Amino acid sequence: MCGVVGYVGSKQAADWLLDGLSTLEYRGYDSAGVQVVSQSGNLHGVKCAGRVATLRERASVANLNGTCGIGHTRWATHGAPTDRNAHPHLDCTGRIAVVHNGIIENFQDLRRELMAAGHHLRSDTDSEVVPHLIEDALAGPAAGDLARAVRNACERLEGAWALAVVCADFPNMLVCTRKGSPLVVASTEDGAYAASDVMPLANVTSTVMQLNDYDVATLSADGSVSIVDRDGVVIDHPSTITIDWDASAATLGGHPDFMAKEISEQPEAIERLLSGRLGEHGVELDELSLTRDELAAVDRVVIIACGTSYHVGLVAKCAIERWARVPVSVEYASEFNYNQEYLVTDHTMCVVITQSGETADTLAAARRMRGMGCNVFAITNVIGSTAAREADGALYIQAGPEVAVASTKAYTAQMVASYLLAMRLGFANGHMTREEVGRRFAQLETIPDLMREVLSRRWQDKQASRLFRDKHSSLFLGRNVSSTTAYEGALKLKEISYQHAEAYPAGEMKHGPIALLEPGFPVVAVVPADHVHDKTVSNIQECIARGAVVIAVATDGDERVAKLCQEVLWIPQCADELIVPVVAVLHLQLLARYVARDRGFDVDKPRNLAKSVTVE
Ligand code: F6R
């Protein structure tokens, strides 16, 4: 969702701002803009609905000279994605420019009040109130002090915000602040930078500073950054994040798109995650803030997540219940937050799964669980993300930057991370012996090679993708843990190919979705060699009897399935049923990508979607 960038220093600001916005494109957006302060003390900007590429074209013919500026990619919440609603937004004098990520919940009241006082607001956005509040503060209590004016303005706001502000009267200064929405800043020799996340900063620094809620950072042209808290007290040692990957990790590196790259990176991501994890405590998970006794006492686990990460939660439930014998509930964060009667025990542990660590619903749920006295453990990919900072403990999956909006490598790495947690719990509470942990861990270590084998069979997915040509809908089926693979496969297909796909536990098909079946209707059946194999084969037969075209995901050597189905996406033999979802899903990621490419869509930037869903 919305991306914010800012720069002040010795270089031309527009160049880096536009590059920074390109890097943030992956977050999802529908319009973009930049504003630069010229040394003569004027603001110059361009903004437009559509892509950063269009903004670049407009910027190339605009006079954007200046070494201080801000930029924005907007994901519309209040007001349509139009040029007028694109950020930056200006105050009445046209001397203050603001970009905002988040939602100002009391904007209607503020807007009414500002207009009654004679302010002229031009857009339909909630964000536009901010420059006008700053204008008032600069004209009154915070005269001559931009940082203070921003602080004063924020005192009037309710909701969430990451703001970057420039003012023509302060051509060598950029002021940033946040509450709820992500923002990091960096100090370098050639200037100071601000961005929604570390991605645009990776090629200018390896260390970024984090802002706490309500902190206000003043960035200066000499590259210095000074931060004060809500009360104006200077923060001498802000917490920092080290960017531990090379900027090239966020480039295509010869792949046709980021999704292809990230699918292919999964074996190495799992190897990194497992490296050094087997030790004295079975699985070493120092990130947990619970002692062994506290872990042993956990009598309930509540997993909270959204989207793809929710599907990880469903698989994690199987592993934790099977290996640690602890009951697990898995909740959609957006639903959990409004379930007024949620019950927890004294020893309930909460696990939030969020690759971005910034999903607003998941963060709200984690806060609620902490408020109820639960220990909260976050599984996330983004170092220093809000989920990681606010949780009692956080496990970083170390999958490296995931740029494609549709999650692939974070999905499988999060699954394996949840297996590590299940083993740690099982060992702590005595349901798993050291030997069993060792045996299971060795099974996890087979995953990278199994994945490599599936990747080498990608031609099967390409071949199967033609069965989706000219189709409007499809059904994904699976039983037990494979139903989760079906859910994830259908979600991937919907997201990037815009083709409707419905996923169901295979045995539930006859209770409704079977009515969809007609000759030629594509059904994807996840039917590995497991204890429900024969039951799923019966469901495949029910589909074929109604003329459906079945594409199976099956285990090598399954002659029965090969005879029945039109196409088979083969997976190698897996050592345990819980290894299958981590391996089989690669076929469905590849299948979705081929279908989307066949339909001519940009697989990395699907319409309407955002990588980091920072609004509830
Ligand atoms: C789908 C996808 C989304 C995210 C969801 C939660 O490919 O990526 O469904 O899983 O928006 O995001 P995180 O995991 O960042 O909380």
Residues whose N, C-alpha, C, O or C-beta is under 5 A from the ligand:
A	BS01	F6R	C306 G307 T308 S309 I353 T354 Q355 S356 G357 T359 V405 A406 S407 K611 V613
